[in-house]
Amino acid sequence: MKSLMKSLVFSLITGLLAMTLMGCSDSDSSSVSADLTNRLYVVAAQSGTLTPTENSAEFIITLNQVWTDVLYFTDRPEIETGENTTTDYVGYLWSLIYGDVVPNAVIKFQVSGANAGLFVALEKPDYDSGTGTLKFKVTLLNATFDEQPQSFLEFDTPVVTVLNNVPGQDVASSFVIYGEKASIDVTSTEGQYTLIQEELDNSVLLANNAPGRYSNVSTTEEFVAQWNGRFGDSPPNAVISGIADTGELYGYLLTLTDPRYDETVNRITYSATVLGQETEIPGTLTSATMVIDSAGDATRFPLPGKGTCYQAFSKGYDPSTANKSYIYFGSDIARKQTGSLWKTESYLSESCAPNCRNDLKTIKDMGINLIRLYDWDNRNDHSQFLNYCQSLGIKVVVPISNYLPKHPEYWKEQVPLYLTKKNFGNSSETDWHPAIAGIIIGNELYGETDFDPATLYKNAIGLVAQLLTKSDAKGYSQGVPVGIPLIFTPRGAPFAANGADMPCWNLFNQLLTDSRVAQYKSQIMLCPNTYNDEEYLFENAEGTGRGWVQQTYEKFQRPILFTEIGKSRQNSDYTPTYVQNQLKASVTYQQNNPTQLLGACHFQFSDKVWKQTSDDSDSEGAFGAFHHGAVLKSIQCQKADFDFFPDPSVLNPDGTENFGILTIDTLDQTETYQAVVNAYMP
């Protein structure tokens, strides 16, 4: 979590005991806002400690020499600032403000002179005004530390920003941005200022407001690109704090609009209204941290979502025989044991060096920031894959495989397993893993031949409801959308009047009108697999003069994710330009319509190794940006490499265990490779 270091924390000068809040003052400690629940509070102290408990995710945090007053500002659209005594805040306001919902907080401090910080759920405040000591029980949700602290920790100059809770089923997030320098300048318009934050740490922390417990990091460029979609016509309030030229710590309460990011000089500029400014503004601040209030339903998808489908098994893999060996059992590419392919660590008895394939780094270098997966055995550990994706800034659409829609009798036992830290949960199992953007149930269930397609699809809808019911009960936030990937009706099929039989529409309608998911409609995304060109998708579907995406969004009012998009090199109308135009048009449309399109996942990163031929004669084996080449290394797997052992009878005919061989092969670029790079890295 090193990338969080500066975005979470600002430096405070040692021994600083007071802060000047530059804003309109409500200094009467007994004053009560009409809506207490809309306040964000700032608590500061001179030093503190973090003490572990028997529960590895829970700690006691103690703040020493706490300020006698706590500062607050309101979430948009209200404009209110002020302060309360710490005694009043802890003594009676806490229960009025937060009720039974434990609030989240960002805690910023210094350890041995280095910046560090925590994102936590904060509860059970205990304040001793005589000693100036304030204690909380905290549940660790995220941290700047490389590893979760295991022992007693001392730190200096802590500042705690307690986020306001959000009501009911709402999903909201606040943001923290660190810049080494900041300044507020007057403009020619009275009451308007220019706020400049520079020497940025290029990591913007997104922190859910409770009851959500999710946090994530995005780049400054992504944050600014998503500004209008998040804030719309309701500009956010914010507080920026830092050290002034006088050596004092100042905090400015602002309303922000029109952010502009200049990557060349690493600077972000806002138009700002200072809330009730009463005294002279100092010229600059150093170690400046901005906390921006809640942004409503903040998408977890990158903008734009430049995706790929990933199932890049090496030579020797075949789905028809996968369950005959442990290494390929379940066709699960994201399990830790296949790290030799997607990372530089094998997680096997034998190292993959010097031939570790490191696919995820290759994906990152192609400009891809989104991965769609297919198979997922919840007995495997996937945290290594998701953690590596998170470190590279890659988001993941995780799957529940086709097996589970076929077997509802296993749902009660199996669904809760997806909400663990080995699967979709974060390390403390308090929310989704931060790398997860969305979840898909099955794939092209209407293409199955061994089960009735209509029954399978109905089962998948029920599984959507089951998953979301269980995640709600566990307290997971509601910002992760769920969808069912569908076959896209081929172009040229008969269509009814006014496009009533547009591709996927009947099945989308069935999903969204099913009573089992009625309460979760806001968490549904539409997931077509398409090979149609950009004109059909974005300009003229079935001669209607309007694109399929625009019409589909207007009809269903739910965001769309192309879970497959591409073209086989074997098709007569294939050209690299065809694929490039599909992807470029998706990127452009999403940038202009971020609420309609979540992204597009090119099908696919590499050819299906079990179907590829040297002449691309197998259409299914000729979609990839890479072709599988020479085998560089073969790793004989051992029993010690695995965490669970399927019934040996499904392995070798004689009942012996077949641990399997993982091969590492070369990935040779196809003519599709450059088309993907051109679309994603223009």
Buried (B, 14 or more C-beta within 10 A) or exposed (E): BEBBBBBBBBBBEEEBEEBBBBBBEBEEBEEEBEEBBBBBBBBBBBBBBBEBEEEEBBBBBBBBBBBEBBBBBBBBEBBBBBBBBBBBBBBEBBEEBBEEBBBBBBBBBBBEEEBBBBBBBBBEBEBEBEEBBBBBBBBBBBBBBEEBBEEEBEBBBBBBBBBBBBEEEBBBBBBBBBBBBBBBEEEEEEEEBBBBBBBBBBBBBBBBBBBBBBBBBBBBBBBBBBBEBBBEEEBBBBBBBBBBEEEEBBBBBBBBBEBEBEEEEBBBBBBBBBBBBEEEBBEBBBBBBBBBBBBBBBBBBBBBBBBBBBBBBBBBBBBEEBBBBBBBBBBBBBBBBBBBBBBBBBBBEBBBEEBBBBBBBBBBEBBBBBBBBBBBBBBBBBBBBBBBBBBBBBBBBBBBBBBBBBEBEEBEEBBBBBBBBBBBBBBBBBBBBBBBBBBBBBBBBEEBEEBEBEBBBBBBBBBBBBBBBBBBEBBBBBBBBBBBBBBBBEBEEEBEEEBEBBBBBEBBEBBBEBEBBEEBBBBBBBBBBBBBBBEBBBBEBBEBEBBBBBBBBEBBEBBBBBBBBBBBBBBEEBBBEBBBBBBBBBBBBBEEBBBBBBBBBBBBBBBBBBBBEEEBEBBEBBBBBBBBEEBBBBBEBEEEBBEEEBEEEEBEEEEEBBBBBBBBBBBEBBBBBBBBBBBBEE
